[in-house]
């Protein structure tokens, strides 16, 4: 996809100036060893192909008391795509799909959060893939937040989120081989983040 997914980036911007300025929001940095994006698409109605991205970077302004005041910014290298078959990965990164150049990134920046329950919310933001930016909505769940239980973390504050969304390849100009390769891409995001003060301290 180029133009399949030179754009997934997920999961999850320093939103508006007002949001970023929330006095109670604290900076959390992503833990790339415990964060990933998994995606899938249909092939000829016969099978489902799965892939993932890695190499995350990003930050969350997390307001534990007023989640709507939080924001998120995430990016990852397009070249980190992995589907379990080397020839397919090379095809996706080449001409006709992602057409990846060195340094190409997939990025997501939130623009607003709607709280829908005690631990759930809808995160609206801009996803950029292969130079195309499309507004998407992530259906997100806060899995937990508080001091880490890992002995070597010394009580550092951590937070974990899951989110899902459905993307259209053609929205990003990545519609090669449609409809043989499905236009819809299902996306699952799981992210852990650590309070920056605990990382730098």
Secondary structure, 3 states (H helix, E strand, C coil): CHHHHCCCCCCCCCCCHHHHCCCCCEEEEECHHHCEEEEEEEECCCEEEEEEECCCEEEEEECCCCHHHCEEEEEEEHHHCECCCHHHHHHHHCCCCCCCCCCCEEEEEEEEEEECCCCEEEEEEEEEECCEEEEEEEEEEEEEEEECCCHHHCCCEEEEEEEEEEEEHHHHCCCCCCCCECCEEEEEEEEEEEEHHHHHC
